[in-house]
Structure formats: C-alpha cells, structure tokens
C-alpha cells in the first residue's frame, strides 16, 4: 500500500513538471512571435499605379517604386521601346535642349503619413525626391542642384512630358507632369503625394479654372473639397508659374525617402 502511494505521488509530480514545462514554453513562444495586424491601404492610394509595393502600418504608408516613367522620353536609351526622339517646344515655350543624362532604374522607398497633419514648424523641402507621382516617378521642388539654383536654367532640358533625369539617371518632375495631366488623368486630377502625406493636384480646379501661384499660400496649396476628399483636405497644385509645385517648405510633417 505504501509503495502504491509512493508511485502515485511520483507520477503526479512528473505530470505537474511536464505541464509547467509546456506552459513556460508556450509563454516563451508567445513572447518571441507576437501576432501582427494587417492594416488596409486607403483606397485613394490605389491611384499610385507605378508602385511596386505598398504597405500600411497604421501610421505610415510605405511605397516602393523604380522611378521609371511609363511614357515616351528622349532620355531613354535608343533601344528602349519607350525611347522617342524630341526636338520640339517644352515647358514654358522653351526649345528643348537635351541634357547628357540617361534614365536608369531606381530603388525608391517613400514613407508618408497616412493621416497628414499641419506641422508646427514647416521644414524646407530638400533637393531630390520630395514626393511621388502616380506613375512612381519622384517629384522635385522648384530648385536645381547643386546649390538651390533658380530652375529656369534647367527648364529647356525637360522632355516632351516635362521631366528629365539627373546625373544618376533618376527621372523626375519639377513642373506639371504632362503625361499624367493629359493622358492618365486630367489637369484637375490627383497627381501624387508629397512626403508630408498631402496630395498634389494638377494646374486646374475641378471647375476648370486655372490655378496660379497667387491663388495659393506660401507652401503652394490651399484647403477645400476634392473628388478624392469630399470632406476637404489641404492640397498642393502644380502651376505654370514659379514655384511650380512647392513654395516655402512642407505644409505638414514630412516622412522619409530612401534610395
């Protein structure tokens, strides 16, 4: 009888120890492999058809692109199907003068706020990408490199769709992206987003009225309802006059771009 009790006690101890081991292992596993939630990408961003991928962590939208224009350009190599020679008149009535650069594939990651808000301190836009167009091409500000020079010296090098590549082959728009405003969308349509998350529209209001810089604030935008944002939102506009798309910095707090 004593032997039976002893064996029963030993068995219970072994069961308890096994249960404790499994319980501890489960807690440990839970700690190192927490569940991750998937957040849907807001529908308006589906208009960025040039994105290779797009994810939303609830705070930032991460957009990856190759930065390649989906339209003809004199800056593609002659063997590329999208190469098209050009010798006409470009933006501002200037006669096209090709720069020595050639379009090259990029690896761009834009990280922008999903819910943009006005910044308490408006940061200046830097040279290089400050936003992304619908076709995945980066948007640049109103200055030329390397020292924030007046853009007028580069305007003649804009191709048939008003873009051009810089030294590393990164194609970009400083001014109205003509392919987007005349083929993909309209002159009043959504053109893309700046790094602060606020949208960029073409050079016309939805009423058909042409927008000029004097209609906008110092950041080159204003607030009202649009088709994409019927409740109203601050947004930028491209204009035919300087600063073309962006004035004295971002209206909101900018995200980041890596390349």
Backbone bond lengths (Angstrom), bond angles and torsions (degrees), N, CA, C in turn:
res aa  C-N    CA-C-N  psi(-1)  N-CA   C-N-CA  omega(-1)  CA-C   N-CA-C  phi
1 X - - - 1.465 - - 1.515 110.30 -
2 X 1.329 115.74 -42.07 1.457 121.33 179.22 1.525 109.81 -63.36
3 X 1.356 116.41 -38.63 1.466 121.05 -179.62 1.527 111.18 -66.31
4 X 1.332 118.48 -38.03 1.469 122.44 178.42 1.522 110.98 -63.18
5 X 1.357 115.64 -45.44 1.479 120.24 179.60 1.514 110.69 -61.97
6 X 1.361 114.43 -39.65 1.463 118.56 -178.04 1.537 109.68 -65.51
7 X 1.357 116.45 -44.56 1.466 119.65 179.54 1.515 112.34 -63.83
8 X 1.337 117.28 -37.85 1.459 122.38 178.68 1.522 110.42 -63.76
9 X 1.321 116.50 -42.45 1.476 120.61 179.89 1.515 110.78 -63.84
10 X 1.331 115.71 -43.40 1.474 119.90 179.09 1.530 110.46 -61.89
11 X 1.339 116.61 -41.31 1.468 121.22 -179.92 1.508 112.09 -63.00
12 X 1.351 115.42 -43.82 1.460 119.38 179.19 1.526 111.69 -62.80
13 X 1.339 115.10 -38.95 1.462 119.37 178.47 1.530 111.03 -63.69
14 X 1.314 117.69 -40.40 1.459 121.41 179.61 1.521 111.68 -66.15
15 X 1.347 115.91 -41.04 1.473 120.35 177.25 1.519 110.77 -62.51
16 X 1.336 117.28 -45.33 1.468 122.41 179.81 1.519 110.85 -60.70
17 X 1.359 115.14 -44.41 1.462 119.29 -179.57 1.525 110.67 -63.62
18 X 1.322 117.69 -40.34 1.462 121.57 179.73 1.519 111.45 -65.00
19 X 1.352 115.15 -42.41 1.462 120.29 178.27 1.511 110.67 -62.21
20 X 1.322 117.78 -42.74 1.461 122.72 179.71 1.518 111.21 -62.81
21 X 1.348 115.52 -40.81 1.469 120.00 179.31 1.517 111.19 -63.60
22 X 1.345 116.67 -46.26 1.457 120.88 179.00 1.513 110.83 -62.46
23 X 1.349 117.02 -42.77 1.453 122.12 -179.34 1.520 111.32 -62.18
24 X 1.338 116.66 -44.15 1.461 120.98 -179.81 1.520 110.51 -66.09
25 X 1.359 115.82 -40.31 1.454 119.12 179.53 1.518 111.10 -63.97
26 X 1.328 117.03 -39.82 1.455 120.62 179.65 1.516 110.81 -62.87
27 X 1.337 116.50 -43.61 1.462 119.83 179.50 1.519 110.89 -64.02
28 X 1.361 115.26 -39.45 1.463 119.48 179.08 1.523 110.93 -63.89
29 X 1.360 115.85 -44.71 1.460 120.32 179.82 1.522 111.30 -61.70
30 X 1.349 116.38 -41.74 1.465 120.67 178.86 1.511 111.02 -61.38
31 X 1.323 115.99 -34.95 1.461 119.93 -176.23 1.515 111.88 -70.57
32 X 1.337 118.26 -33.68 1.463 120.29 -175.83 1.522 112.92 -95.01
33 X 1.324 118.10 -12.89 1.460 120.18 178.52 1.527 110.13 -130.23
34 X 1.339 116.95 68.19 1.460 119.34 179.99 1.523 111.41 -68.60
35 X 1.315 116.66 152.10 1.463 121.27 178.16 1.522 109.55 -70.10
36 X 1.336 117.27 142.02 1.461 121.35 178.12 1.522 109.39 -113.92
37 X 1.322 115.73 137.27 1.457 120.54 -178.26 1.526 109.76 -91.56
38 X 1.320 116.58 143.47 1.456 122.28 175.92 1.522 108.37 -100.19
39 X 1.338 115.80 127.62 1.461 121.00 -179.64 1.514 108.58 -108.36
40 X 1.309 116.72 130.56 1.458 121.06 -178.62 1.525 110.60 -67.43
41 X 1.315 116.16 145.98 1.462 122.15 175.39 1.523 108.01 -81.99
42 X 1.338 118.94 126.39 1.469 120.42 179.33 1.530 111.78 -54.05
43 X 1.307 116.61 142.97 1.459 122.50 -171.89 1.517 113.85 -58.06
44 X 1.329 117.84 -35.25 1.465 119.81 -176.37 1.522 112.10 -58.95
45 X 1.344 116.90 -29.92 1.465 119.80 -177.68 1.529 112.47 -74.71
46 X 1.326 117.28 -11.32 1.464 119.46 176.58 1.524 110.75 -65.52
47 X 1.324 117.02 -14.46 1.464 120.80 177.66 1.526 111.71 -71.87
48 X 1.331 117.48 -15.04 1.467 120.24 176.38 1.526 107.06 -80.37
49 X 1.304 115.90 79.58 1.467 120.66 -172.57 1.530 112.37 -75.86
50 X 1.329 117.47 -12.44 1.457 120.61 179.50 1.510 114.31 -87.75
51 X 1.327 117.82 4.78 1.467 120.88 -179.75 1.525 110.88 -76.73
52 X 1.334 115.93 135.99 1.466 120.47 172.62 1.517 110.19 -76.51
53 X 1.338 115.65 -37.15 1.458 121.39 176.80 1.515 109.01 -153.91
54 X 1.339 115.17 157.73 1.459 120.95 -178.92 1.523 108.45 -150.58
55 X 1.326 117.36 125.94 1.462 121.50 178.76 1.517 109.83 -132.81
56 X 1.320 115.23 157.91 1.455 121.67 -177.41 1.525 109.05 -132.07
57 X 1.342 116.99 120.81 1.469 119.54 178.20 1.524 111.70 -98.22
58 X 1.336 116.03 10.08 1.455 120.91 -179.72 1.512 113.18 94.86
59 X 1.315 116.92 -20.98 1.463 122.00 177.68 1.516 111.09 -116.32
60 X 1.331 115.46 -45.78 1.463 120.95 -179.35 1.521 110.89 -123.25
61 X 1.312 114.27 145.55 1.447 121.88 171.44 1.528 107.00 -99.46
62 X 1.327 117.30 127.05 1.458 121.65 179.80 1.526 108.66 -106.89
63 X 1.334 115.43 119.62 1.465 122.47 -175.98 1.520 108.70 -118.76
64 X 1.328 117.11 123.77 1.461 121.37 178.29 1.522 109.81 -110.48
65 X 1.338 116.26 131.61 1.456 120.98 179.62 1.529 110.40 -140.19
66 X 1.339 114.69 164.24 1.469 121.31 174.57 1.523 111.62 -97.77
67 X 1.331 116.23 -4.04 1.457 120.53 175.11 1.516 115.81 67.98
68 X 1.319 118.20 19.75 1.459 121.25 -176.91 1.529 111.32 -94.53
69 X 1.326 117.90 127.22 1.466 119.15 177.11 1.523 110.74 -66.30
70 X 1.330 116.36 142.54 1.464 121.27 -179.35 1.521 111.13 -96.50
71 X 1.314 116.32 21.09 1.461 121.55 -179.52 1.528 110.31 -126.89
72 X 1.309 115.76 169.74 1.458 121.39 178.39 1.531 110.40 -62.26
73 X 1.330 115.20 149.05 1.460 120.45 175.84 1.523 110.04 -158.12
74 X 1.310 114.66 145.29 1.460 120.46 175.20 1.520 111.22 -73.86
75 X 1.335 116.54 -7.91 1.460 121.18 -177.68 1.527 114.10 -94.67
76 X 1.323 118.74 -5.32 1.455 119.91 170.66 1.536 108.56 -75.71
77 X 1.325 116.94 153.06 1.465 119.12 174.69 1.521 108.26 -63.13
78 X 1.327 116.46 151.74 1.466 120.78 -172.07 1.522 113.70 -62.81
79 X 1.345 117.38 -19.68 1.465 120.46 179.09 1.523 113.33 -85.68
80 X 1.330 116.81 -8.37 1.465 120.64 179.49 1.529 109.49 -77.70
81 X 1.348 118.48 136.13 1.470 120.88 179.70 1.527 113.66 -57.76
82 X 1.344 117.04 -22.82 1.459 119.95 -179.46 1.529 112.76 -92.02
83 X 1.327 116.76 3.54 1.467 118.63 176.36 1.528 109.72 -70.67
84 X 1.324 114.68 135.97 1.470 120.31 174.18 1.523 107.83 -149.00
85 X 1.304 116.41 122.57 1.460 119.17 178.99 1.527 109.54 -64.65
86 X 1.309 116.08 155.86 1.465 120.10 -176.07 1.517 109.25 -150.64
87 X 1.324 115.51 134.48 1.462 120.16 178.10 1.523 111.77 -143.09
88 X 1.340 115.01 21.29 1.454 119.78 -175.19 1.512 114.56 -93.37
89 X 1.322 113.88 -155.64 1.456 122.02 -179.48 1.520 109.12 -95.18
90 X 1.313 116.42 131.58 1.455 121.15 -179.32 1.530 110.33 -107.84
91 X 1.326 115.92 -163.19 1.471 122.44 -175.06 1.532 111.77 -50.37
92 X 1.324 114.85 137.65 1.465 120.97 176.68 1.511 114.60 72.98
93 X 1.347 117.45 14.06 1.454 120.46 179.25 1.516 114.20 79.00
94 X 1.349 116.44 10.87 1.460 120.77 -179.82 1.526 111.34 -78.34
95 X 1.321 116.32 146.26 1.461 121.21 174.01 1.523 108.41 -79.26
96 X 1.328 115.78 127.55 1.464 121.14 -175.46 1.525 112.05 -58.51
97 X 1.328 115.30 133.23 1.462 122.89 174.94 1.516 107.36 -133.87
98 X 1.320 116.70 106.39 1.456 122.12 -172.40 1.525 112.62 -67.02
99 X 1.351 116.20 135.46 1.460 119.43 174.15 1.535 108.96 -84.50
100 X 1.332 119.79 169.50 1.475 120.67 -173.14 1.527 115.59 -80.77
101 X 1.319 118.60 3.19 1.463 121.57 -173.35 1.535 112.21 -89.43
102 X 1.333 115.60 161.18 1.463 122.73 -179.77 1.524 109.36 -129.25
103 X 1.319 117.45 141.03 1.467 122.11 -179.56 1.531 110.65 -62.45
104 X 1.337 115.31 132.69 1.466 121.49 178.08 1.525 109.74 -131.86
105 X 1.325 115.66 150.89 1.469 121.60 177.96 1.525 110.14 -64.92
106 X 1.329 116.26 136.58 1.455 122.72 -179.31 1.534 110.06 -113.94
107 X 1.316 115.98 172.95 1.464 122.43 172.25 1.524 106.97 -132.61
108 X 1.309 115.77 91.40 1.463 122.60 -172.32 1.524 110.92 -110.55
109 X 1.325 116.11 135.01 1.464 121.40 175.61 1.519 108.47 -125.72
110 X 1.327 115.56 111.83 1.455 121.98 178.38 1.529 108.51 -98.54
111 X 1.318 116.49 130.76 1.459 121.64 178.29 1.517 107.44 -121.94
112 X 1.347 117.07 107.00 1.467 120.99 -173.86 1.528 111.06 -123.55
113 X 1.330 117.06 149.64 1.475 119.96 179.41 1.528 111.43 -62.72
114 X 1.317 116.14 134.55 1.461 120.66 177.32 1.526 110.65 -71.80
115 X 1.333 116.13 -34.58 1.473 121.51 178.76 1.525 108.59 -119.96
116 X 1.348 117.82 82.29 1.466 120.67 -175.23 1.520 112.73 -65.52
117 X 1.332 115.14 145.48 1.465 121.46 178.14 1.520 109.01 -135.04
118 X 1.325 115.87 154.37 1.460 120.30 179.55 1.523 109.83 -63.44
119 X 1.322 116.78 139.71 1.461 121.74 -178.67 1.525 110.33 -85.34
120 X 1.323 116.62 145.85 1.468 120.03 175.34 1.521 110.09 -73.78
121 X 1.331 116.38 -31.32 1.460 122.57 174.40 1.520 107.52 -125.76
122 X 1.310 116.47 121.67 1.461 120.87 -174.66 1.519 110.72 -87.45
123 X 1.326 115.93 107.96 1.462 121.05 -178.58 1.523 111.06 -73.66
124 X 1.309 116.14 144.15 1.459 121.06 176.40 1.526 110.02 -68.88
125 X 1.320 116.68 148.27 1.464 120.29 173.23 1.526 108.56 -78.99
126 X 1.323 115.50 144.01 1.465 120.26 -178.13 1.519 110.56 -97.31
127 X 1.321 116.88 166.80 1.457 120.72 171.20 1.529 107.92 -65.82
128 X 1.312 116.96 148.36 1.454 120.44 -176.19 1.516 110.98 98.53
129 X 1.340 118.39 -169.62 1.462 121.53 -175.84 1.526 113.09 -62.13
130 X 1.324 116.38 127.44 1.470 121.46 174.78 1.529 110.75 -120.55
131 X 1.319 116.10 2.66 1.457 120.82 179.61 1.511 109.68 -178.90
132 X 1.326 115.83 -179.28 1.459 121.20 -177.14 1.525 109.92 -132.52
133 X 1.335 115.53 133.63 1.460 121.69 176.68 1.522 110.31 -83.52
134 X 1.316 116.93 168.11 1.462 121.54 -177.17 1.524 112.79 -58.87
135 X 1.326 117.66 -30.59 1.460 120.69 -178.47 1.527 112.77 -90.52
136 X 1.334 116.86 10.13 1.458 121.27 176.98 1.512 114.99 87.23
137 X 1.318 117.33 -1.22 1.463 122.10 178.56 1.528 109.06 -78.76
138 X 1.342 118.37 137.69 1.461 119.43 178.83 1.526 113.49 -70.23
139 X 1.325 114.61 150.45 1.458 122.95 174.90 1.527 108.75 -101.75
140 X 1.337 116.82 137.36 1.463 122.78 178.97 1.533 109.61 -115.30
141 X 1.336 115.73 162.63 1.459 119.07 179.88 1.529 111.83 -83.06
142 X 1.326 116.43 -163.96 1.465 121.70 -170.92 1.524 114.18 -87.58
143 X 1.329 117.11 10.44 1.458 120.09 -177.46 1.527 112.13 -116.57
144 X 1.346 114.38 157.82 1.458 121.59 175.79 1.518 109.06 -106.99
145 X 1.340 115.56 151.12 1.454 119.39 177.67 1.521 110.96 -79.56
146 X 1.345 116.99 165.66 1.472 124.06 4.16 1.530 114.38 -94.52
147 X 1.325 118.65 -5.99 1.470 119.82 -171.33 1.524 112.82 -127.43
148 X 1.333 116.74 48.26 1.473 120.98 178.57 1.525 111.84 51.39
149 X 1.316 115.36 49.64 1.457 120.72 178.82 1.520 110.37 -78.04
150 X 1.320 116.02 157.17 1.464 120.49 177.87 1.523 108.81 -60.64
151 X 1.309 116.68 136.06 1.459 121.79 -172.44 1.526 112.91 -69.13
152 X 1.307 118.26 -19.53 1.466 121.44 -173.53 1.526 113.05 -55.71
153 X 1.336 117.72 -26.33 1.457 120.58 179.22 1.514 113.28 -71.01
154 X 1.330 117.84 -19.63 1.467 122.22 -178.40 1.520 113.57 -102.31
155 X 1.300 117.31 -15.74 1.465 120.65 -170.93 1.523 112.71 -56.81
156 X 1.323 117.71 -36.85 1.458 120.01 -179.04 1.534 112.34 -63.53
157 X 1.339 117.48 -18.22 1.469 120.12 -179.40 1.526 113.19 -89.50
158 X 1.331 118.02 2.70 1.460 120.52 176.52 1.535 108.84 -72.39
159 X 1.330 115.78 134.57 1.463 119.81 -176.32 1.521 112.66 -77.26
160 X 1.350 116.27 -165.05 1.459 121.36 -175.58 1.518 113.61 -64.31
161 X 1.353 117.42 -16.14 1.458 120.44 176.45 1.534 111.87 -117.26
162 X 1.321 115.61 21.12 1.469 124.20 171.03 1.532 114.88 69.48
163 X 1.328 117.74 31.79 1.455 121.56 174.15 1.516 110.25 -129.56
164 X 1.324 115.79 170.83 1.470 120.05 175.45 1.528 109.34 -161.88
165 X 1.351 117.79 161.90 1.462 120.65 177.95 1.532 111.14 -96.66
166 X 1.349 115.71 150.87 1.462 118.90 172.26 1.531 109.44 -92.44
167 X 1.352 117.06 -166.45 1.467 121.06 -170.25 1.526 114.91 -58.57
168 X 1.341 117.51 -35.46 1.469 119.67 -179.04 1.527 112.02 -88.42
169 X 1.316 117.06 6.73 1.460 120.82 177.99 1.511 114.86 88.29
170 X 1.337 117.13 10.49 1.464 120.10 -179.34 1.528 110.03 -80.40
171 X 1.319 114.92 107.03 1.459 121.49 179.10 1.529 108.63 -72.58
172 X 1.347 117.04 145.61 1.460 120.03 -177.23 1.525 110.69 -161.60
173 X 1.334 113.97 164.69 1.467 121.38 175.86 1.529 109.49 -115.15
174 X 1.335 116.42 131.42 1.466 121.89 168.61 1.527 109.81 -97.84
175 X 1.324 115.36 -27.81 1.466 122.37 -172.43 1.529 109.19 -125.20
176 X 1.313 116.26 -174.30 1.467 121.55 -178.88 1.528 112.19 -44.66
177 X 1.333 118.98 122.30 1.470 121.94 176.69 1.531 108.90 -79.38
178 X 1.319 115.87 94.54 1.464 121.90 -167.86 1.527 113.51 -58.27
179 X 1.324 118.00 -33.92 1.465 120.01 178.81 1.524 110.74 -65.00
180 X 1.316 116.52 -38.66 1.469 120.12 -179.72 1.522 111.59 -72.42
181 X 1.338 117.35 -36.34 1.467 119.81 -176.21 1.526 112.94 -82.12
182 X 1.333 117.90 -16.38 1.464 119.32 -176.42 1.527 114.77 -120.00
183 X 1.341 117.96 -19.68 1.466 121.00 -177.99 1.524 111.51 -115.99
184 X 1.318 116.81 -54.40 1.465 121.43 -176.93 1.523 111.42 -75.07
185 X 1.322 115.91 -43.92 1.470 120.61 -176.29 1.528 108.37 -134.43
186 X 1.312 116.47 -143.40 1.465 121.84 178.33 1.520 108.66 -131.76
187 X 1.309 116.84 174.96 1.462 120.88 -178.32 1.528 112.78 -70.75
188 X 1.316 117.07 -9.00 1.468 119.99 176.08 1.530 111.83 -108.61
189 X 1.322 116.39 3.02 1.457 120.37 -174.42 1.514 114.36 -82.81
190 X 1.335 114.91 170.17 1.454 122.96 175.83 1.522 109.14 -68.71
191 X 1.339 116.56 130.42 1.461 122.10 -177.50 1.526 113.07 -107.47
192 X 1.340 117.50 -22.57 1.456 120.90 -177.37 1.515 111.09 158.52
193 X 1.346 115.83 -158.02 1.459 121.91 -177.20 1.523 109.88 -141.41
194 X 1.335 115.82 143.38 1.462 119.09 171.02 1.529 108.93 -84.61
195 X 1.330 116.36 170.96 1.462 120.71 -176.12 1.528 113.23 -63.84
196 X 1.329 117.55 -18.18 1.466 119.48 178.08 1.525 112.31 -83.03
197 X 1.332 116.62 -0.10 1.461 120.90 176.94 1.509 115.06 91.11
198 X 1.336 117.80 -8.13 1.463 119.38 179.78 1.526 110.39 -83.11
199 X 1.339 117.14 141.00 1.461 121.15 -174.85 1.525 113.36 -74.02
200 X 1.330 114.40 158.77 1.466 122.73 177.48 1.530 107.46 -118.82
201 X 1.327 116.13 131.58 1.465 121.73 179.40 1.526 110.96 -115.35
202 X 1.319 115.40 166.16 1.459 122.02 179.71 1.516 113.25 -70.50
203 X 1.330 117.33 -174.30 1.464 121.82 -172.83 1.526 116.00 -82.87
204 X 1.324 116.90 14.68 1.458 119.95 176.18 1.530 110.30 -133.11
205 X 1.325 115.37 151.13 1.461 120.84 169.67 1.533 107.77 -77.36
206 X 1.317 116.68 165.58 1.461 120.24 179.04 1.525 111.75 -64.27
207 X 1.326 117.15 -19.97 1.468 121.62 176.63 1.525 111.66 -75.06
208 X 1.335 116.05 -12.32 1.461 120.69 -177.64 1.513 113.42 100.09
209 X 1.333 117.49 -7.79 1.461 121.56 179.86 1.529 110.54 -69.79
210 X 1.314 116.64 136.03 1.464 121.36 177.47 1.524 109.80 -74.72
211 X 1.322 116.31 136.14 1.463 121.77 179.46 1.522 108.99 -94.74
212 X 1.320 116.40 133.64 1.467 122.10 173.85 1.522 107.92 -120.52
213 X 1.322 115.98 163.89 1.466 119.95 -174.72 1.522 113.21 -57.74
214 X 1.315 117.58 -33.55 1.463 120.45 -178.54 1.526 112.58 -68.55
215 X 1.337 117.73 -14.19 1.474 121.30 176.05 1.526 111.34 -80.00
216 X 1.341 116.89 -11.84 1.461 122.03 -170.47 1.517 111.66 -115.68
217 X 1.333 115.83 167.44 1.463 119.30 178.52 1.534 110.67 -82.11
218 X 1.329 117.08 -172.74 1.466 120.27 -175.60 1.524 112.55 -68.91
219 X 1.342 117.51 -15.71 1.465 120.63 177.06 1.519 111.22 -94.50
220 X 1.331 115.87 3.70 1.464 124.55 176.90 1.530 112.52 71.65
221 X 1.333 115.71 40.73 1.451 120.10 178.04 1.520 111.71 -150.03
222 X 1.320 115.30 -178.86 1.466 122.87 174.34 1.525 108.37 -162.59
223 X 1.325 115.79 176.62 1.465 120.75 -175.65 1.519 111.18 -118.94
224 X 1.311 116.26 126.75 1.465 122.43 168.31 1.525 108.31 -170.08
225 X 1.306 116.89 175.30 1.466 121.63 -178.99 1.527 110.58 -72.77
226 X 1.330 115.84 146.37 1.468 122.41 172.50 1.525 107.53 -132.00
227 X 1.310 116.56 171.74 1.469 120.00 177.51 1.522 110.86 -58.71
228 X 1.336 116.29 -39.81 1.467 120.81 -178.73 1.521 112.16 -74.91
229 X 1.341 116.26 -27.80 1.467 121.52 -177.04 1.537 109.08 -132.02
230 X 1.329 116.83 76.00 1.472 120.27 -175.98 1.522 114.13 -62.06
231 X 1.330 117.96 -21.10 1.468 120.20 177.08 1.524 111.68 -83.45
232 X 1.324 116.89 -5.17 1.459 121.31 179.54 1.516 112.66 95.94
233 X 1.329 116.12 145.48 1.463 121.54 177.74 1.530 108.83 -161.25
234 X 1.312 115.88 151.67 1.459 119.33 171.58 1.527 107.12 -69.22
235 X 1.325 117.18 139.92 1.460 120.69 178.54 1.523 110.72 -153.44
236 X 1.318 114.59 153.88 1.453 122.00 177.45 1.526 109.76 -92.18
237 X 1.349 115.84 162.55 1.458 121.82 174.00 1.525 109.83 -132.50
238 X 1.325 116.11 145.53 1.455 120.37 164.42 1.527 107.38 -76.55
239 X 1.309 117.06 143.72 1.458 121.78 174.15 1.528 109.01 -134.88
240 X 1.320 115.91 161.85 1.461 120.65 179.33 1.518 111.97 -77.58
241 X 1.327 116.94 -17.28 1.463 120.76 179.86 1.526 110.22 -107.98
242 X 1.328 115.42 156.51 1.469 121.04 179.83 1.523 110.27 -60.38
243 X 1.337 117.40 142.41 1.471 128.81 10.93 1.529 115.47 -90.77
244 X 1.311 118.65 20.47 1.473 124.38 169.86 1.526 115.50 71.89
245 X 1.334 118.80 -46.79 1.467 120.39 178.01 1.521 112.78 -146.34
246 X 1.309 118.19 -34.51 1.464 119.58 -177.21 1.522 110.38 -137.96
247 X 1.335 114.44 138.67 1.458 119.66 -177.93 1.508 113.23 -99.25
248 X 1.318 116.46 -110.75 1.461 120.98 -173.43 1.525 113.28 -92.63
249 X 1.311 117.57 48.82 1.456 120.23 175.11 1.508 114.17 109.72
250 X 1.331 115.08 -178.09 1.464 122.48 179.73 1.524 110.86 -77.61
251 X 1.324 116.17 139.10 1.461 119.70 173.28 1.517 110.55 -71.72
252 X 1.319 117.41 -37.11 1.461 122.27 -179.35 1.516 111.52 -108.54
253 X 1.327 115.63 -175.65 1.458 121.63 177.98 1.525 108.84 -83.41
254 X 1.320 115.58 119.99 1.466 120.67 -172.67 1.528 112.23 -76.42
255 X 1.318 115.07 146.27 1.447 122.31 169.79 1.521 109.00 -82.43
256 X 1.317 116.28 -143.05 1.467 119.43 -176.15 1.529 110.87 -133.45
257 X 1.330 114.50 164.36 1.448 121.26 170.37 1.523 107.31 -137.31
258 X 1.320 116.68 135.11 1.463 121.04 176.37 1.516 107.55 -123.44
259 X 1.331 115.22 149.49 1.457 120.25 -176.05 1.516 111.32 -152.00
